[in-house]
Amino acid sequence: MKLVTYAAGTGPRVGLMRGETVRDVGFDGDMVGLIERGASVEEGEEVTPRPRLLAPLRPRSLRDFLAFEGHLKGAYRGLGREIPSEWYSVPAYYKGMPDTVIGPEDEVPWPAYTDQLDHELELAAIIGRRVRDVRVEDAAGCIFGYTIWNDLSARDVQRREAPIGLGPGKAKDWDGSNVIGPCVVTADEFDASAARMIARVNGEVWGESSTAAMHHSFADMIAYASQGQTLHPGEVIGSGTAAGGSGLELDRWLQPGDLVELEIEGIGVLRNTIGAKEM
């Protein structure tokens, strides 16, 4: 199934996407509530006119990993760093802020403190049930579904913050710095092993990759994150940027008014326009 959150007259509602149409699922709650309760999805009436899609969920948490070696090689070169040997055995992550999430077709804010805004093409898995200390071989069964994540970055700020060693701060955190959507595809209908990934800016392909190139699997990442800690339905696990999925690797930078389209085979296209730089 492809599940969406759409803007209804009474507030956000969960819907089922069928082609270009949206049908209400008859659930009086948000996406996280639907996942948590294991609520059945009923295909109701088509919503007309076609509603505006919102971010499919407000995540309980955001954990972003670094699964693609190809991206790291290009990105770290651009940041003046080398891939540490530990990366090959440790699926490390940083934590994002759920309140920064916006959705498909929303304009991406450009904060005043950066001159180098960059997109990042990522696949994201959504936890479907409570787990703790889950084994790698069981971890994939914890996934409810998948979506696309554009983890935007202020690269000039990232270069200043990185030497401190605490991970990204204002390089990643501002209102609208995380875009999720356009839908959630349930795990039973998505093959995460070899999905094609494409990043386009103004219709031009900037990068292509595949989930087959991930060094760390989602099972690896979930098992690592769940060590000694309970993961809850609605938490989001990011793959990290695909090879070629950012401008940093190409030394190409977004400009106000650019149309960014991130596509993952089997999910769809996450499309956003870059806003004017704030004064």
Secondary structure as UniProt FT lines:
FT   STRAND          2..8
FT   TURN            9..10
FT   STRAND          11..18
FT   TURN            19..20
FT   STRAND          21..24
FT   HELIX           31..37
FT   STRAND          53..54
FT   STRAND          62..65
FT   HELIX           69..78
FT   TURN            79..80
FT   HELIX           85..88
FT   STRAND          93..96
FT   HELIX           98..100
FT   STRAND          101..102
FT   TURN            104..105
FT   STRAND          107..110
FT   TURN            112..113
FT   STRAND          117..118
FT   STRAND          121..127
FT   HELIX           136..139
FT   HELIX           140..142
FT   STRAND          143..151
FT   STRAND          153..154
FT   HELIX           155..161
FT   HELIX           162..164
FT   TURN            170..172
FT   TURN            175..176
FT   STRAND          178..186
FT   HELIX           187..189
FT   TURN            192..193
FT   STRAND          196..201
FT   TURN            202..203
FT   STRAND          204..210
FT   HELIX           211..213
FT   HELIX           218..225
FT   TURN            226..228
FT   TURN            233..234
FT   STRAND          236..238
FT   TURN            243..244
FT   TURN            248..251
FT   TURN            256..257
FT   STRAND          259..264
FT   TURN            265..267
FT   STRAND          268..277
//
